[in-house]
Structure formats: structure tokens, C-alpha cells
Amino acid sequence: MKSKSTWPVLILLGALFVLPAAIAGGILLSGWRPAPSAAHGRLISPPLPLAGAVLGESGGRAVRLEDFRERWTLLYFGPADCGADCRNQLYAMRQVHLAQGRGQGRVQRVFVARGELSAEAKSRLSDAYPGMSVVAQRGDLSRRWPEQGKGRIFLVDPIGNLVMQYEPNADASGMRSDLARLLAYSWVG
């Protein structure tokens, strides 16, 4: 008895190994490249540790970044008088926070006001943006946040590392999606 030819099986087996390499080579030669990042903000790589950073003061006591640990922090530096651009950024932070649904408890918002912040202004901000911490900046933080004066929103992880920054008037839905992704994959905060 003669067995059937093994050539068709060998050809199929060879195609199984060669075909993926040929497809990958075709994609490479076509010039296609995947998008560099799905993030909408600028990822700080490697994350910038901010241990010991003093943000400012509230109620006569120093407020450190460590006071906001264990939760993701949306941080914005703005003028104490908080004009229209400032209010737009604070509104965007509030909307991003609210859009996290069940993850809201893992996120907090902090506004660091540059300049003299009166009790009336602090009360007005707290009424307009409930749940947001308002801190009067103390000293020069430019070594830690070189872009603080340019209307950016920063994202600090629960361990105290600066991980992302968003340009002024960045798309709030992009911020929401970045934060939702971080909350979904993060075991901290």
C-alpha cells in the first residue's frame, strides 16, 4: 500500500509560516505606522516625582501635594481673580470629574491661585465649583511646573508623580477619555 503524497500538507504548513511575514513586510514597505499615542494630553515620560512640593497655603497652613495623595489629581494654576479663561479651565476640570461616573471618588480637583486670594474670592470659587480644593500659591513653583503660568491642566497620579499635562482649552472629552483609561488600568487611587 502506498500512502498519499505529503506535498499539499507541507505547502500549507509552509504558507502558514511565510504568509504572516509577507503581510508584515508589505505593511512595513507601504510606510504605514501606528499612531504614536492614544493620549489626548502630553504624557510626561518618565513621570516627574513631586515629593515634598508645597503648593501654597489654606487657612494659614502649608498645603503640600502629599495632602492630595491616594487619588488622581487634576491640578490647575491660575490667577486669583480667575477671569474667563481660568473659569473655562475650572469648568472643564469639573466636567471631566463628573464624567467619570463611579470613578469620581478616585479623582479630585485642585485650583492653585497665583496672587492674593481673598476669603470672598475663595468662597465664590468654592460655590461655583463644589468639591474643588482652592489653595493660595506660596513661593515660586516654576522649578516643578515650568508651564504653570500658561493655563495648562496637570494630572498627578495617586503616588505624587506628574504624569500628564493638557494645553490651554484642551478638549475636555479627550481629558475624560485619558482619565477613564487611567482609572480602568490603575490599581492605585
DAHU-V68360 format. One record per pair of residues at least 6 apart in sequence whose ideal C-beta (glycine too) atoms are under 7 Angstrom apart, sorted by the first residue. I is the first residue (numbers start at 1). GAP is how many residues later the second one is. Records with the same first field share a line. If there is no record, write none. Layout:
I->GAP + GAP
This chain:
37->6
39->125 + 139
40->130 + 131 + 134 + 135 + 137 + 138
41->114 + 123 + 124 + 125 + 129 + 134 + 137
42->122 + 123
43->121
44->118 + 119 + 120 + 121
47->110 + 114 + 115 + 116
48->113 + 114
49->111 + 112
50->15 + 94 + 106 + 110 + 111 + 112
51->109
53->11 + 12 + 91
54->8 + 10 + 84 + 85
55->8 + 9 + 10 + 57 + 80 + 82
56->7 + 56 + 79 + 80 + 81 + 82
57->6 + 78 + 79 + 81
58->77 + 78
63->72
65->91 + 95
66->94
68->40 + 42
69->89 + 91
70->88 + 119
71->35 + 36 + 37 + 87 + 118
72->34 + 35 + 83 + 85 + 86 + 107 + 110 + 117
73->35 + 37 + 83
74->19 + 22 + 23 + 33 + 35 + 79 + 81
75->35 + 37 + 79 + 81
76->13 + 14 + 17 + 35 + 77
77->35 + 37 + 68 + 71 + 72
78->8 + 11 + 33 + 35 + 36
79->7 + 35 + 36
80->33 + 34 + 35 + 36 + 37 + 41
82->43
85->66 + 83
88->81
89->62 + 64
90->21 + 39 + 42
92->80 + 83
93->16 + 60
94->15 + 35
95->77
96->76 + 79 + 80 + 83
97->7 + 10 + 12
98->6
99->77
100->7 + 79 + 80 + 83
103->80
106->77 + 83
107->72
108->25
109->22 + 23
110->23 + 25
111->14 + 21 + 23
112->23 + 25
113->21 + 22 + 23 + 24
114->23
117->19
122->12
125->9
126->8
141->7
142->6
145->9
147->18
150->18
151->17
152->13 + 14 + 15 + 16
153->13 + 17
154->8 + 11
155->8 + 9
156->6 + 7
157->6 + 32
158->30 + 31
159->29
164->14
166->9
